[in-house]
Amino acid sequence: MAAKVIKKSRSVRRRRTLELPFTKEMITATNVGGPLASYAENAWEIYEKLDMPTKKDEPWRRTDLRLMKPDDFSLVDVGDNDQFVEVPEYLLEPLVGERNGGQITIRPG
């Protein structure tokens, strides 16, 4: 009788990444020029190189991005000041470290 081989393995869970609906053209096609245009270009290059944060990253340990709906995200029209919302000062303070990594303002509608 042939020996029966039993293999045990854990299922490999793929890391789900959050895909944002922005393109390089959307980021760099603003109505600003000069240093801000090069700043936007540089920011896009960094964005492409970095992975989305995971719960393994200490500052993101208690953050669950799974419920975010990236298809509902949009960029603010630079000329439309009605879209800007005053953000309370305490929300602009970094949670970890000395520097704030960026800001996303989520508003209803």
Biopython code that builds the backbone (N, CA, C, O; Angstrom):
import numpy as np
from Bio.PDB.StructureBuilder import StructureBuilder

atoms = [
    (1, "MET", "N", (0.835, -1.171, 0.000)),
    (1, "MET", "CA", (0.000, 0.000, 0.000)),
    (1, "MET", "C", (0.886, 1.242, 0.000)),
    (1, "MET", "O", (1.832, 1.345, 0.781)),
    (2, "ALA", "N", (0.570, 2.168, -0.874)),
    (2, "ALA", "CA", (1.363, 3.395, -1.008)),
    (2, "ALA", "C", (1.074, 4.323, 0.169)),
    (2, "ALA", "O", (-0.049, 4.406, 0.667)),
    (3, "ALA", "N", (2.126, 5.014, 0.590)),
    (3, "ALA", "CA", (1.981, 5.957, 1.697)),
    (3, "ALA", "C", (1.183, 7.176, 1.240)),
    (3, "ALA", "O", (1.368, 7.670, 0.128)),
    (4, "LYS", "N", (0.308, 7.645, 2.096)),
    (4, "LYS", "CA", (-0.495, 8.822, 1.781)),
    (4, "LYS", "C", (0.217, 10.045, 2.350)),
    (4, "LYS", "O", (0.524, 10.093, 3.541)),
    (5, "VAL", "N", (0.477, 11.027, 1.497)),
    (5, "VAL", "CA", (1.173, 12.243, 1.917)),
    (5, "VAL", "C", (0.139, 13.315, 2.222)),
    (5, "VAL", "O", (-0.704, 13.644, 1.387)),
    (6, "ILE", "N", (0.217, 13.845, 3.416)),
    (6, "ILE", "CA", (-0.696, 14.912, 3.825)),
    (6, "ILE", "C", (0.125, 16.180, 3.995)),
    (6, "ILE", "O", (1.097, 16.210, 4.750)),
    (7, "LYS", "N", (-0.273, 17.216, 3.292)),
    (7, "LYS", "CA", (0.422, 18.500, 3.399)),
    (7, "LYS", "C", (-0.500, 19.490, 4.086)),
    (7, "LYS", "O", (-1.671, 19.629, 3.732)),
    (8, "LYS", "N", (0.048, 20.168, 5.065)),
    (8, "LYS", "CA", (-0.701, 21.219, 5.737)),
    (8, "LYS", "C", (-0.086, 22.554, 5.342)),
    (8, "LYS", "O", (1.133, 22.728, 5.344)),
    (9, "SER", "N", (-0.931, 23.453, 5.016)),
    (9, "SER", "CA", (-0.421, 24.788, 4.690)),
    (9, "SER", "C", (-1.450, 25.821, 5.118)),
    (9, "SER", "O", (-2.650, 25.553, 5.180)),
    (10, "ARG", "N", (-0.950, 26.984, 5.403)),
    (10, "ARG", "CA", (-1.828, 28.091, 5.743)),
    (10, "ARG", "C", (-2.224, 28.794, 4.458)),
    (10, "ARG", "O", (-1.447, 28.871, 3.506)),
    (11, "SER", "N", (-3.426, 29.295, 4.450)),
    (11, "SER", "CA", (-3.825, 30.051, 3.264)),
    (11, "SER", "C", (-3.073, 31.378, 3.268)),
    (11, "SER", "O", (-2.941, 32.038, 4.299)),
    (12, "VAL", "N", (-2.602, 31.736, 2.126)),
    (12, "VAL", "CA", (-1.865, 32.985, 1.997)),
    (12, "VAL", "C", (-2.862, 34.095, 1.733)),
    (12, "VAL", "O", (-3.595, 34.075, 0.745)),
    (13, "ARG", "N", (-2.873, 35.048, 2.622)),
    (13, "ARG", "CA", (-3.798, 36.166, 2.470)),
    (13, "ARG", "C", (-3.060, 37.305, 1.788)),
    (13, "ARG", "O", (-2.077, 37.829, 2.312)),
    (14, "ARG", "N", (-3.537, 37.673, 0.637)),
    (14, "ARG", "CA", (-2.887, 38.747, -0.096)),
    (14, "ARG", "C", (-3.206, 40.083, 0.545)),
    (14, "ARG", "O", (-4.317, 40.320, 1.019)),
    (15, "ARG", "N", (-2.218, 40.937, 0.547)),
    (15, "ARG", "CA", (-2.406, 42.272, 1.087)),
    (15, "ARG", "C", (-3.242, 43.091, 0.110)),
    (15, "ARG", "O", (-2.861, 43.294, -1.042)),
    (16, "ARG", "N", (-4.356, 43.542, 0.583)),
    (16, "ARG", "CA", (-5.229, 44.349, -0.263)),
    (16, "ARG", "C", (-4.756, 45.788, -0.214)),
    (16, "ARG", "O", (-4.632, 46.372, 0.863)),
    (17, "THR", "N", (-4.498, 46.347, -1.354)),
    (17, "THR", "CA", (-4.048, 47.728, -1.388)),
    (17, "THR", "C", (-5.211, 48.632, -1.760)),
    (17, "THR", "O", (-6.119, 48.239, -2.493)),
    (18, "LEU", "N", (-5.164, 49.812, -1.254)),
    (18, "LEU", "CA", (-6.189, 50.802, -1.545)),
    (18, "LEU", "C", (-5.757, 51.569, -2.789)),
    (18, "LEU", "O", (-4.724, 52.239, -2.778)),
    (19, "GLU", "N", (-6.525, 51.476, -3.839)),
    (19, "GLU", "CA", (-6.209, 52.177, -5.079)),
    (19, "GLU", "C", (-7.002, 53.479, -5.119)),
    (19, "GLU", "O", (-8.233, 53.466, -5.101)),
    (20, "LEU", "N", (-6.299, 54.586, -5.173)),
    (20, "LEU", "CA", (-6.963, 55.880, -5.248)),
    (20, "LEU", "C", (-7.177, 56.260, -6.710)),
    (20, "LEU", "O", (-6.358, 55.919, -7.563)),
    (21, "PRO", "N", (-8.268, 56.963, -7.006)),
    (21, "PRO", "CA", (-8.635, 57.229, -8.400)),
    (21, "PRO", "C", (-7.930, 58.436, -9.020)),
    (21, "PRO", "O", (-8.481, 59.073, -9.917)),
    (22, "PHE", "N", (-6.743, 58.754, -8.564)),
    (22, "PHE", "CA", (-6.039, 59.921, -9.069)),
    (22, "PHE", "C", (-4.972, 59.513, -10.073)),
    (22, "PHE", "O", (-4.391, 58.432, -9.973)),
    (23, "THR", "N", (-4.725, 60.372, -11.025)),
    (23, "THR", "CA", (-3.682, 60.140, -12.016)),
    (23, "THR", "C", (-2.674, 61.277, -11.946)),
    (23, "THR", "O", (-2.939, 62.328, -11.362)),
    (24, "LYS", "N", (-1.531, 61.052, -12.541)),
    (24, "LYS", "CA", (-0.497, 62.087, -12.568)),
    (24, "LYS", "C", (-1.029, 63.344, -13.252)),
    (24, "LYS", "O", (-0.734, 64.459, -12.821)),
    (25, "GLU", "N", (-1.801, 63.169, -14.304)),
    (25, "GLU", "CA", (-2.337, 64.314, -15.027)),
    (25, "GLU", "C", (-3.265, 65.144, -14.144)),
    (25, "GLU", "O", (-3.269, 66.371, -14.235)),
    (26, "MET", "N", (-4.048, 64.488, -13.294)),
    (26, "MET", "CA", (-4.953, 65.207, -12.401)),
    (26, "MET", "C", (-4.170, 66.032, -11.389)),
    (26, "MET", "O", (-4.565, 67.148, -11.050)),
    (27, "ILE", "N", (-3.078, 65.491, -10.918)),
    (27, "ILE", "CA", (-2.289, 66.169, -9.890)),
    (27, "ILE", "C", (-1.490, 67.317, -10.481)),
    (27, "ILE", "O", (-1.422, 68.391, -9.885)),
    (28, "THR", "N", (-0.890, 67.111, -11.629)),
    (28, "THR", "CA", (-0.003, 68.125, -12.203)),
    (28, "THR", "C", (-0.729, 69.120, -13.100)),
    (28, "THR", "O", (-0.138, 70.126, -13.492)),
    (29, "ALA", "N", (-1.990, 68.873, -13.437)),
    (29, "ALA", "CA", (-2.729, 69.767, -14.335)),
    (29, "ALA", "C", (-3.475, 70.849, -13.568)),
    (29, "ALA", "O", (-4.604, 71.195, -13.915)),
    (30, "THR", "N", (-2.854, 71.376, -12.542)),
    (30, "THR", "CA", (-3.483, 72.463, -11.792)),
    (30, "THR", "C", (-3.164, 73.778, -12.481)),
    (30, "THR", "O", (-2.319, 73.831, -13.374)),
    (31, "ASN", "N", (-3.833, 74.823, -12.069)),
    (31, "ASN", "CA", (-3.622, 76.136, -12.680)),
    (31, "ASN", "C", (-2.465, 76.888, -12.051)),
    (31, "ASN", "O", (-2.303, 78.086, -12.287)),
    (32, "VAL", "N", (-1.674, 76.216, -11.269)),
    (32, "VAL", "CA", (-0.531, 76.874, -10.645)),
    (32, "VAL", "C", (0.730, 76.505, -11.406)),
    (32, "VAL", "O", (0.810, 75.441, -12.019)),
    (33, "GLY", "N", (1.682, 77.366, -11.361)),
    (33, "GLY", "CA", (2.939, 77.101, -12.056)),
    (33, "GLY", "C", (4.104, 77.293, -11.107)),
    (33, "GLY", "O", (3.925, 77.377, -9.892)),
    (34, "GLY", "N", (5.273, 77.361, -11.659)),
    (34, "GLY", "CA", (6.472, 77.625, -10.882)),
    (34, "GLY", "C", (6.769, 76.545, -9.867)),
    (34, "GLY", "O", (6.660, 75.355, -10.166)),
    (35, "PRO", "N", (7.148, 76.961, -8.652)),
    (35, "PRO", "CA", (7.547, 75.994, -7.620)),
    (35, "PRO", "C", (6.434, 75.023, -7.236)),
    (35, "PRO", "O", (6.715, 73.869, -6.911)),
    (36, "LEU", "N", (5.177, 75.466, -7.267)),
    (36, "LEU", "CA", (4.090, 74.561, -6.893)),
    (36, "LEU", "C", (3.918, 73.440, -7.909)),
    (36, "LEU", "O", (3.577, 72.317, -7.537)),
    (37, "ALA", "N", (4.147, 73.729, -9.174)),
    (37, "ALA", "CA", (4.039, 72.693, -10.200)),
    (37, "ALA", "C", (5.116, 71.634, -9.994)),
    (37, "ALA", "O", (4.840, 70.439, -10.103)),
    (38, "SER", "N", (6.339, 72.061, -9.699)),
    (38, "SER", "CA", (7.409, 71.083, -9.466)),
    (38, "SER", "C", (7.175, 70.338, -8.149)),
    (38, "SER", "O", (7.533, 69.166, -8.026)),
    (39, "TYR", "N", (6.577, 71.013, -7.171)),
    (39, "TYR", "CA", (6.237, 70.362, -5.908)),
    (39, "TYR", "C", (5.218, 69.248, -6.150)),
    (39, "TYR", "O", (5.353, 68.154, -5.602)),
    (40, "ALA", "N", (4.196, 69.524, -6.973)),
    (40, "ALA", "CA", (3.174, 68.520, -7.293)),
    (40, "ALA", "C", (3.788, 67.350, -8.048)),
    (40, "ALA", "O", (3.452, 66.196, -7.786)),
    (41, "GLU", "N", (4.676, 67.638, -8.972)),
    (41, "GLU", "CA", (5.358, 66.587, -9.741)),
    (41, "GLU", "C", (6.176, 65.694, -8.811)),
    (41, "GLU", "O", (6.134, 64.469, -8.921)),
    (42, "ASN", "N", (6.913, 66.309, -7.903)),
    (42, "ASN", "CA", (7.731, 65.564, -6.942)),
    (42, "ASN", "C", (6.846, 64.737, -6.008)),
    (42, "ASN", "O", (7.172, 63.591, -5.699)),
    (43, "ALA", "N", (5.735, 65.309, -5.559)),
    (43, "ALA", "CA", (4.815, 64.590, -4.669)),
    (43, "ALA", "C", (4.245, 63.361, -5.367)),
    (43, "ALA", "O", (4.092, 62.311, -4.742)),
    (44, "TRP", "N", (3.929, 63.477, -6.650)),
    (44, "TRP", "CA", (3.381, 62.336, -7.384)),
    (44, "TRP", "C", (4.415, 61.218, -7.499)),
    (44, "TRP", "O", (4.086, 60.042, -7.338)),
    (45, "GLU", "N", (5.653, 61.587, -7.774)),
    (45, "GLU", "CA", (6.710, 60.575, -7.890)),
    (45, "GLU", "C", (6.890, 59.822, -6.572)),
    (45, "GLU", "O", (7.082, 58.606, -6.573)),
    (46, "ILE", "N", (6.828, 60.537, -5.457)),
    (46, "ILE", "CA", (6.947, 59.897, -4.143)),
    (46, "ILE", "C", (5.740, 58.990, -3.896)),
    (46, "ILE", "O", (5.895, 57.874, -3.400)),
    (47, "TYR", "N", (4.543, 59.461, -4.239)),
    (47, "TYR", "CA", (3.317, 58.674, -4.061)),
    (47, "TYR", "C", (3.414, 57.342, -4.805)),
    (47, "TYR", "O", (3.022, 56.302, -4.277)),
    (48, "GLU", "N", (3.933, 57.377, -6.025)),
    (48, "GLU", "CA", (4.042, 56.149, -6.816)),
    (48, "GLU", "C", (5.022, 55.150, -6.208)),
    (48, "GLU", "O", (4.847, 53.942, -6.367)),
    (49, "LYS", "N", (6.041, 55.633, -5.521)),
    (49, "LYS", "CA", (7.074, 54.757, -4.959)),
    (49, "LYS", "C", (6.656, 54.134, -3.626)),
    (49, "LYS", "O", (7.127, 53.054, -3.270)),
    (50, "LEU", "N", (5.783, 54.807, -2.900)),
    (50, "LEU", "CA", (5.419, 54.344, -1.561)),
    (50, "LEU", "C", (4.245, 53.373, -1.603)),
    (50, "LEU", "O", (3.348, 53.501, -2.437)),
    (51, "ASP", "N", (4.263, 52.400, -0.695)),
    (51, "ASP", "CA", (3.127, 51.501, -0.517)),
    (51, "ASP", "C", (2.097, 52.181, 0.378)),
    (51, "ASP", "O", (2.423, 53.082, 1.151)),
    (52, "MET", "N", (0.858, 51.736, 0.259)),
    (52, "MET", "CA", (-0.158, 52.223, 1.179)),
    (52, "MET", "C", (0.186, 51.697, 2.569)),
    (52, "MET", "O", (0.714, 50.593, 2.696)),
    (53, "PRO", "N", (-0.105, 52.470, 3.608)),
    (53, "PRO", "CA", (0.207, 52.006, 4.956)),
    (53, "PRO", "C", (-0.619, 50.778, 5.329)),
    (53, "PRO", "O", (-1.715, 50.563, 4.811)),
    (54, "THR", "N", (-0.074, 49.993, 6.225)),
    (54, "THR", "CA", (-0.781, 48.816, 6.730)),
    (54, "THR", "C", (-0.805, 48.882, 8.250)),
    (54, "THR", "O", (-0.199, 49.767, 8.855)),
    (55, "LYS", "N", (-1.501, 47.949, 8.850)),
    (55, "LYS", "CA", (-1.557, 47.903, 10.313)),
    (55, "LYS", "C", (-0.223, 47.489, 10.924)),
    (55, "LYS", "O", (-0.047, 47.567, 12.140)),
    (56, "LYS", "N", (0.715, 47.050, 10.088)),
    (56, "LYS", "CA", (2.049, 46.720, 10.586)),
    (56, "LYS", "C", (2.885, 47.977, 10.803)),
    (56, "LYS", "O", (3.887, 47.942, 11.518)),
    (57, "ASP", "N", (2.477, 49.088, 10.190)),
    (57, "ASP", "CA", (3.155, 50.365, 10.391)),
    (57, "ASP", "C", (2.615, 50.982, 11.678)),
    (57, "ASP", "O", (1.407, 51.179, 11.817)),
    (58, "GLU", "N", (3.500, 51.283, 12.610)),
    (58, "GLU", "CA", (3.084, 51.730, 13.943)),
    (58, "GLU", "C", (2.069, 52.885, 13.928)),
    (58, "GLU", "O", (1.061, 52.789, 14.627)),
    (59, "PRO", "N", (2.280, 53.957, 13.177)),
    (59, "PRO", "CA", (1.290, 55.042, 13.224)),
    (59, "PRO", "C", (-0.079, 54.647, 12.673)),
    (59, "PRO", "O", (-1.067, 55.331, 12.942)),
    (60, "TRP", "N", (-0.157, 53.569, 11.915)),
    (60, "TRP", "CA", (-1.403, 53.150, 11.283)),
    (60, "TRP", "C", (-2.006, 51.915, 11.950)),
    (60, "TRP", "O", (-2.975, 51.357, 11.435)),
    (61, "ARG", "N", (-1.465, 51.483, 13.066)),
    (61, "ARG", "CA", (-1.906, 50.243, 13.708)),
    (61, "ARG", "C", (-3.397, 50.192, 13.986)),
    (61, "ARG", "O", (-4.020, 49.139, 13.846)),
    (62, "ARG", "N", (-3.962, 51.293, 14.370)),
    (62, "ARG", "CA", (-5.382, 51.311, 14.745)),
    (62, "ARG", "C", (-6.250, 51.972, 13.676)),
    (62, "ARG", "O", (-7.352, 52.438, 13.965)),
    (63, "THR", "N", (-5.758, 52.011, 12.463)),
    (63, "THR", "CA", (-6.488, 52.639, 11.364)),
    (63, "THR", "C", (-6.939, 51.575, 10.377)),
    (63, "THR", "O", (-6.125, 50.793, 9.886)),
    (64, "ASP", "N", (-8.217, 51.544, 10.090)),
    (64, "ASP", "CA", (-8.763, 50.573, 9.149)),
    (64, "ASP", "C", (-9.198, 51.311, 7.884)),
    (64, "ASP", "O", (-10.177, 52.057, 7.899)),
    (65, "LEU", "N", (-8.472, 51.101, 6.799)),
    (65, "LEU", "CA", (-8.763, 51.786, 5.541)),
    (65, "LEU", "C", (-9.775, 51.041, 4.675)),
    (65, "LEU", "O", (-10.165, 51.533, 3.616)),
    (66, "ARG", "N", (-10.197, 49.867, 5.113)),
    (66, "ARG", "CA", (-11.067, 49.039, 4.274)),
    (66, "ARG", "C", (-12.419, 49.677, 3.978)),
    (66, "ARG", "O", (-13.015, 49.398, 2.937)),
    (67, "LEU", "N", (-12.909, 50.524, 4.868)),
    (67, "LEU", "CA", (-14.229, 51.126, 4.668)),
    (67, "LEU", "C", (-14.189, 52.393, 3.814)),
    (67, "LEU", "O", (-15.233, 52.944, 3.467)),
    (68, "MET", "N", (-12.991, 52.848, 3.479)),
    (68, "MET", "CA", (-12.886, 54.034, 2.631)),
    (68, "MET", "C", (-13.367, 53.693, 1.222)),
    (68, "MET", "O", (-13.111, 52.599, 0.718)),
    (69, "LYS", "N", (-14.050, 54.618, 0.605)),
    (69, "LYS", "CA", (-14.566, 54.413, -0.753)),
    (69, "LYS", "C", (-13.826, 55.358, -1.701)),
    (69, "LYS", "O", (-14.280, 56.476, -1.946)),
    (70, "PRO", "N", (-12.693, 54.910, -2.229)),
    (70, "PRO", "CA", (-11.871, 55.800, -3.048)),
    (70, "PRO", "C", (-12.568, 56.333, -4.292)),
    (70, "PRO", "O", (-12.200, 57.398, -4.787)),
    (71, "ASP", "N", (-13.559, 55.624, -4.807)),
    (71, "ASP", "CA", (-14.258, 56.117, -5.995)),
    (71, "ASP", "C", (-15.060, 57.385, -5.702)),
    (71, "ASP", "O", (-15.437, 58.110, -6.622)),
    (72, "ASP", "N", (-15.320, 57.650, -4.420)),
    (72, "ASP", "CA", (-16.037, 58.862, -4.035)),
    (72, "ASP", "C", (-15.098, 60.045, -3.822)),
    (72, "ASP", "O", (-15.565, 61.159, -3.586)),
    (73, "PHE", "N", (-13.789, 59.829, -3.899)),
    (73, "PHE", "CA", (-12.818, 60.896, -3.679)),
    (73, "PHE", "C", (-12.762, 61.800, -4.907)),
    (73, "PHE", "O", (-12.965, 61.348, -6.034)),
    (74, "SER", "N", (-12.489, 63.063, -4.676)),
    (74, "SER", "CA", (-12.277, 63.989, -5.783)),
    (74, "SER", "C", (-11.302, 65.066, -5.327)),
    (74, "SER", "O", (-11.135, 65.314, -4.133)),
    (75, "LEU", "N", (-10.674, 65.687, -6.290)),
    (75, "LEU", "CA", (-9.768, 66.782, -5.987)),
    (75, "LEU", "C", (-10.562, 68.075, -5.934)),
    (75, "LEU", "O", (-11.578, 68.224, -6.612)),
    (76, "VAL", "N", (-10.091, 68.999, -5.130)),
    (76, "VAL", "CA", (-10.744, 70.290, -4.997)),
    (76, "VAL", "C", (-10.397, 71.139, -6.213)),
    (76, "VAL", "O", (-9.247, 71.170, -6.651)),
    (77, "ASP", "N", (-11.397, 71.827, -6.756)),
    (77, "ASP", "CA", (-11.150, 72.779, -7.834)),
    (77, "ASP", "C", (-10.497, 74.006, -7.213)),
    (77, "ASP", "O", (-11.085, 74.657, -6.349)),
    (78, "VAL", "N", (-9.291, 74.321, -7.649)),
    (78, "VAL", "CA", (-8.514, 75.401, -7.042)),
    (78, "VAL", "C", (-9.269, 76.727, -7.086)),
    (78, "VAL", "O", (-9.134, 77.533, -6.165)),
    (79, "GLY", "N", (-10.052, 76.973, -8.122)),
    (79, "GLY", "CA", (-10.756, 78.244, -8.256)),
    (79, "GLY", "C", (-12.051, 78.336, -7.472)),
    (79, "GLY", "O", (-12.629, 79.419, -7.391)),
    (80, "ASP", "N", (-12.524, 77.256, -6.897)),
    (80, "ASP", "CA", (-13.814, 77.232, -6.205)),
    (80, "ASP", "C", (-13.596, 77.255, -4.698)),
    (80, "ASP", "O", (-13.428, 76.208, -4.073)),
    (81, "ASN", "N", (-13.598, 78.458, -4.115)),
    (81, "ASN", "CA", (-13.333, 78.599, -2.680)),
    (81, "ASN", "C", (-14.455, 78.052, -1.811)),
    (81, "ASN", "O", (-14.242, 77.817, -0.621)),
    (82, "ASP", "N", (-15.650, 77.840, -2.374)),
    (82, "ASP", "CA", (-16.761, 77.292, -1.593)),
    (82, "ASP", "C", (-16.500, 75.848, -1.180)),
    (82, "ASP", "O", (-17.128, 75.347, -0.248)),
    (83, "GLN", "N", (-15.578, 75.174, -1.866)),
    (83, "GLN", "CA", (-15.278, 73.780, -1.544)),
    (83, "GLN", "C", (-14.378, 73.648, -0.318)),
    (83, "GLN", "O", (-14.317, 72.583, 0.297)),
    (84, "PHE", "N", (-13.681, 74.725, 0.036)),
    (84, "PHE", "CA", (-12.752, 74.648, 1.156)),
    (84, "PHE", "C", (-13.493, 74.763, 2.480)),
    (84, "PHE", "O", (-14.393, 75.588, 2.633)),
    (85, "VAL", "N", (-13.105, 73.930, 3.427)),
    (85, "VAL", "CA", (-13.719, 73.911, 4.745)),
    (85, "VAL", "C", (-12.642, 74.264, 5.766)),
    (85, "VAL", "O", (-11.525, 73.751, 5.704)),
    (86, "GLU", "N", (-12.982, 75.136, 6.697)),
    (86, "GLU", "CA", (-12.035, 75.489, 7.754)),
    (86, "GLU", "C", (-11.809, 74.268, 8.640)),
    (86, "GLU", "O", (-12.760, 73.708, 9.186)),
    (87, "VAL", "N", (-10.566, 73.863, 8.780)),
    (87, "VAL", "CA", (-10.226, 72.690, 9.585)),
    (87, "VAL", "C", (-9.778, 73.165, 10.958)),
    (87, "VAL", "O", (-8.899, 74.022, 11.047)),
    (88, "PRO", "N", (-10.357, 72.632, 12.037)),
    (88, "PRO", "CA", (-9.936, 73.035, 13.381)),
    (88, "PRO", "C", (-8.438, 72.797, 13.585)),
    (88, "PRO", "O", (-7.886, 71.796, 13.127)),
    (89, "GLU", "N", (-7.808, 73.716, 14.266)),
    (89, "GLU", "CA", (-6.351, 73.680, 14.458)),
    (89, "GLU", "C", (-5.881, 72.369, 15.099)),
    (89, "GLU", "O", (-4.835, 71.839, 14.726)),
    (90, "TYR", "N", (-6.645, 71.848, 16.055)),
    (90, "TYR", "CA", (-6.205, 70.635, 16.746)),
    (90, "TYR", "C", (-6.135, 69.431, 15.804)),
    (90, "TYR", "O", (-5.389, 68.488, 16.067)),
    (91, "LEU", "N", (-6.904, 69.452, 14.711)),
    (91, "LEU", "CA", (-6.854, 68.346, 13.756)),
    (91, "LEU", "C", (-5.631, 68.414, 12.846)),
    (91, "LEU", "O", (-5.307, 67.438, 12.168)),
    (92, "LEU", "N", (-4.962, 69.542, 12.826)),
    (92, "LEU", "CA", (-3.785, 69.701, 11.978)),
    (92, "LEU", "C", (-2.499, 69.272, 12.677)),
    (92, "LEU", "O", (-1.441, 69.213, 12.050)),
    (93, "GLU", "N", (-2.583, 68.975, 13.964)),
    (93, "GLU", "CA", (-1.392, 68.554, 14.702)),
    (93, "GLU", "C", (-1.063, 67.100, 14.373)),
    (93, "GLU", "O", (-1.967, 66.270, 14.278)),
    (94, "PRO", "N", (0.232, 66.778, 14.196)),
    (94, "PRO", "CA", (0.610, 65.388, 13.896)),
    (94, "PRO", "C", (0.294, 64.463, 15.064)),
    (94, "PRO", "O", (0.460, 64.839, 16.224)),
    (95, "LEU", "N", (-0.159, 63.259, 14.754)),
    (95, "LEU", "CA", (-0.464, 62.280, 15.792)),
    (95, "LEU", "C", (0.803, 61.630, 16.325)),
    (95, "LEU", "O", (0.899, 61.308, 17.509)),
    (96, "VAL", "N", (1.773, 61.442, 15.436)),
    (96, "VAL", "CA", (3.031, 60.806, 15.805)),
    (96, "VAL", "C", (4.158, 61.636, 15.214)),
    (96, "VAL", "O", (4.091, 62.036, 14.052)),
    (97, "GLY", "N", (5.177, 61.894, 15.991)),
    (97, "GLY", "CA", (6.325, 62.621, 15.467)),
    (97, "GLY", "C", (6.092, 64.120, 15.466)),
    (97, "GLY", "O", (5.157, 64.632, 16.081)),
    (98, "GLU", "N", (6.973, 64.805, 14.752)),
    (98, "GLU", "CA", (6.948, 66.261, 14.736)),
    (98, "GLU", "C", (6.278, 66.844, 13.497)),
    (98, "GLU", "O", (5.841, 67.995, 13.506)),
    (99, "ARG", "N", (6.197, 66.041, 12.419)),
    (99, "ARG", "CA", (5.700, 66.571, 11.155)),
    (99, "ARG", "C", (4.413, 65.875, 10.737)),
    (99, "ARG", "O", (4.211, 64.688, 10.991)),
    (100, "ASN", "N", (3.559, 66.642, 10.097)),
    (100, "ASN", "CA", (2.325, 66.095, 9.554)),
    (100, "ASN", "C", (2.603, 65.600, 8.143)),
    (100, "ASN", "O", (3.241, 66.301, 7.358)),
    (101, "GLY", "N", (2.134, 64.409, 7.812)),
    (101, "GLY", "CA", (2.419, 63.821, 6.509)),
    (101, "GLY", "C", (1.502, 64.301, 5.405)),
    (101, "GLY", "O", (1.782, 64.044, 4.234)),
    (102, "GLY", "N", (0.434, 64.977, 5.724)),
    (102, "GLY", "CA", (-0.504, 65.442, 4.716)),
    (102, "GLY", "C", (-1.882, 65.592, 5.320)),
    (102, "GLY", "O", (-2.082, 65.369, 6.514)),
    (103, "GLN", "N", (-2.813, 65.965, 4.496)),
    (103, "GLN", "CA", (-4.159, 66.186, 5.010)),
    (103, "GLN", "C", (-5.183, 65.787, 3.966)),
    (103, "GLN", "O", (-5.068, 66.152, 2.796)),
    (104, "ILE", "N", (-6.166, 65.047, 4.387)),
    (104, "ILE", "CA", (-7.324, 64.740, 3.554)),
    (104, "ILE", "C", (-8.532, 65.269, 4.308)),
    (104, "ILE", "O", (-8.759, 64.899, 5.460)),
    (105, "THR", "N", (-9.292, 66.116, 3.677)),
    (105, "THR", "CA", (-10.505, 66.639, 4.295)),
    (105, "THR", "C", (-11.693, 65.913, 3.691)),
    (105, "THR", "O", (-11.910, 65.961, 2.481)),
    (106, "ILE", "N", (-12.454, 65.248, 4.528)),
    (106, "ILE", "CA", (-13.628, 64.516, 4.070)),
    (106, "ILE", "C", (-14.854, 65.308, 4.486)),
    (106, "ILE", "O", (-15.036, 65.629, 5.660)),
    (107, "ARG", "N", (-15.683, 65.613, 3.516)),
    (107, "ARG", "CA", (-16.894, 66.377, 3.819)),
    (107, "ARG", "C", (-18.088, 65.673, 3.198)),
    (107, "ARG", "O", (-17.940, 64.983, 2.190)),
    (108, "PRO", "N", (-19.260, 65.835, 3.776)),
    (108, "PRO", "CA", (-20.437, 65.171, 3.224)),
    (108, "PRO", "C", (-20.786, 65.719, 1.843)),
    (108, "PRO", "O", (-20.509, 66.877, 1.530)),
    (109, "GLY", "N", (-21.392, 64.874, 1.034)),
    (109, "GLY", "CA", (-21.887, 65.343, -0.255)),
    (109, "GLY", "C", (-21.102, 64.907, -1.427)),
    (109, "GLY", "O", (-21.440, 65.252, -2.559)),
]
sb = StructureBuilder()
sb.init_structure("model")
sb.init_model(0)
sb.init_chain("A")
sb.init_seg("    ")
for serial, (resi, resn, name, xyz) in enumerate(atoms, 1):
    if name == "N":
        sb.init_residue(resn, " ", resi, " ")
    sb.init_atom(name, np.array(xyz, "f"), 0.0, 1.0, " ", f" {name:<3s}", serial, name[0])
structure = sb.get_structure()
